[in-house]
């Protein structure tokens, strides 16, 4: 199979799996629709809602080196950020914490 064909098949297969993508590695694959190994801001904006992540990180917060893409390393750091949010939010006495945490 050519790389282009593999990419097309991957998009078709992954397009139906966003709701069942449980691990962050799987979520990365869902958002990386072109298979480049990075997530562009366009890919993020088009697919972030499909992931059911709460809270949804801002693209700029994930793109630590400001190169307009999120690498797998930056994605792993975003996972830590999202997982830490409810913990720090619950312990906060400030009003920035949304209701429900």
WORANOR-V564237 format. One record per residue. N is the residue number from 1. PHI is phi in degrees with one decimal (NA if undefined). OMEGA is omega in whole degrees, 0 to 359 (NA if undefined). Layout:
n=N phi=PHI omega=OMEGA
n=N phi=PHI omega=OMEGA
This chain:
n=1 phi=NA omega=176
n=2 phi=-79.2 omega=179
n=3 phi=-60.0 omega=181
n=4 phi=-64.2 omega=180
n=5 phi=-64.1 omega=178
n=6 phi=-60.8 omega=179
n=7 phi=-63.3 omega=180
n=8 phi=-64.7 omega=179
n=9 phi=-62.2 omega=180
n=10 phi=-61.0 omega=179
n=11 phi=-63.0 omega=180
n=12 phi=-64.4 omega=180
n=13 phi=-68.6 omega=184
n=14 phi=-74.0 omega=183
n=15 phi=-61.3 omega=179
n=16 phi=-95.5 omega=186
n=17 phi=-108.0 omega=184
n=18 phi=-58.3 omega=182
n=19 phi=-70.7 omega=182
n=20 phi=-106.0 omega=179
n=21 phi=-72.7 omega=184
n=22 phi=-90.6 omega=183
n=23 phi=-84.1 omega=179
n=24 phi=-66.0 omega=177
n=25 phi=-63.4 omega=178
n=26 phi=-66.5 omega=179
n=27 phi=-62.3 omega=178
n=28 phi=-58.2 omega=180
n=29 phi=-63.6 omega=179
n=30 phi=-65.7 omega=183
n=31 phi=-79.5 omega=180
n=32 phi=-77.0 omega=188
n=33 phi=-68.9 omega=179
n=34 phi=-93.0 omega=177
n=35 phi=70.3 omega=184
n=36 phi=-77.6 omega=183
n=37 phi=91.5 omega=174
n=38 phi=-136.4 omega=178
n=39 phi=-110.3 omega=176
n=40 phi=-82.7 omega=178
n=41 phi=-63.9 omega=178
n=42 phi=-63.4 omega=178
n=43 phi=-62.7 omega=181
n=44 phi=-61.9 omega=182
n=45 phi=-63.1 omega=182
n=46 phi=-78.2 omega=190
n=47 phi=-125.2 omega=185
n=48 phi=-58.0 omega=182
n=49 phi=-65.2 omega=181
n=50 phi=-69.3 omega=188
n=51 phi=-83.6 omega=180
n=52 phi=57.1 omega=177
n=53 phi=-92.6 omega=179
n=54 phi=-137.7 omega=0
n=55 phi=-79.6 omega=178
n=56 phi=-81.1 omega=180
n=57 phi=-70.5 omega=175
n=58 phi=-72.2 omega=180
n=59 phi=-56.5 omega=182
n=60 phi=-63.7 omega=178
n=61 phi=-72.7 omega=179
n=62 phi=-80.7 omega=183
n=63 phi=-81.6 omega=186
n=64 phi=-61.9 omega=182
n=65 phi=-96.9 omega=175
n=66 phi=51.6 omega=178
n=67 phi=-105.6 omega=177
n=68 phi=65.9 omega=173
n=69 phi=-153.6 omega=179
n=70 phi=-110.0 omega=179
n=71 phi=-81.3 omega=178
n=72 phi=-64.0 omega=177
n=73 phi=-65.6 omega=178
n=74 phi=-65.1 omega=178
n=75 phi=-63.2 omega=178
n=76 phi=-62.3 omega=177
n=77 phi=-66.6 omega=178
n=78 phi=-64.7 omega=177
n=79 phi=-59.7 omega=179
n=80 phi=-63.2 omega=180
n=81 phi=-63.3 omega=181
n=82 phi=-66.1 omega=180
n=83 phi=-67.2 omega=180
n=84 phi=-79.8 omega=184
n=85 phi=-57.0 omega=181
n=86 phi=-60.8 omega=180
n=87 phi=-66.8 omega=181
n=88 phi=-69.8 omega=179
n=89 phi=-68.0 omega=180
n=90 phi=-63.8 omega=182
n=91 phi=-88.3 omega=183
n=92 phi=-81.9 omega=173
n=93 phi=-104.8 omega=182
n=94 phi=-86.0 omega=183
n=95 phi=-86.5 omega=182
n=96 phi=-72.0 omega=184
n=97 phi=-77.0 omega=179
n=98 phi=-68.0 omega=179
n=99 phi=-62.8 omega=180
n=100 phi=104.7 omega=178
n=101 phi=-108.9 omega=NA
